[in-house]
Amino acid sequence: MEFTKIALLLSIVLMFGCHANEVNQQAENITSAKVSHPTTAVCGAMPPIRDKSKIADNLRKQGLITASMNQQEIDQVVADYISKRQKQFAKCPKPLTHKPSDN
């Protein structure tokens, strides 16, 4: 009789332990699914542009700059790209530079 109670108790404990592990795995899967989606918000300070030729190379790879373009057209495409990126950063909320007054 005593052995039956211990065996029953042990099986119940194991069953709850396995179920808890299953719940933890499901929670981890949900969390990792949320994290795996890339964020589209790009706020912060835009890094300074040091080399526009790298931007031009990247735009060539994207097909925005073609071999038939002259240097003036290439410079205009690069300037438009930089302007577009700067406008994206301008939409970010500005940090407070002073302490709000207690009125």
C-alpha positions, 0 to 999 in steps of 0.5 A, spaced: 500 500 500 505 504 501 509 503 495 503 504 491 502 511 494 509 513 493 509 510 485 502 514 484 506 520 487 512 520 483 508 519 477 504 525 478 510 529 480 513 527 473 507 528 469 507 535 472 514 536 471 514 534 463 508 539 462 512 544 465 517 543 461 512 543 455 510 550 457 516 553 458 518 551 451 512 554 448 513 560 451 521 560 449 518 559 442 513 565 442 518 569 445 523 568 439 518 569 434 517 576 437 524 577 437 526 574 430 521 580 426 526 585 424 524 592 427 523 598 422 524 604 427 531 607 425 531 612 430 538 615 433 543 619 430 545 618 423 552 616 422 556 621 419 558 620 411 565 619 410 565 616 403 560 617 398 563 612 393 561 606 398 554 609 397 554 610 390 557 602 389 551 600 394 546 604 389 550 601 383 548 594 386 541 596 387 540 598 380 539 605 382 545 608 378 547 605 371 553 605 367 550 610 362 549 616 367 554 621 367 558 624 374 553 629 375 547 624 375 550 619 379 552 625 384 544 627 384 542 620 386 547 619 391 545 626 394 537 624 393 539 618 397 542 621 403 537 626 403 532 621 404 536 617 409 536 624 413 529 625 413 528 618 416 532 620 422 528 627 422 522 623 424 525 620 430 523 623 437 528 628 440 531 627 447 530 632 452 536 637 453 533 640 459 529 638 465 522 640 465 520 645 469 515 644 475 509 649 474 
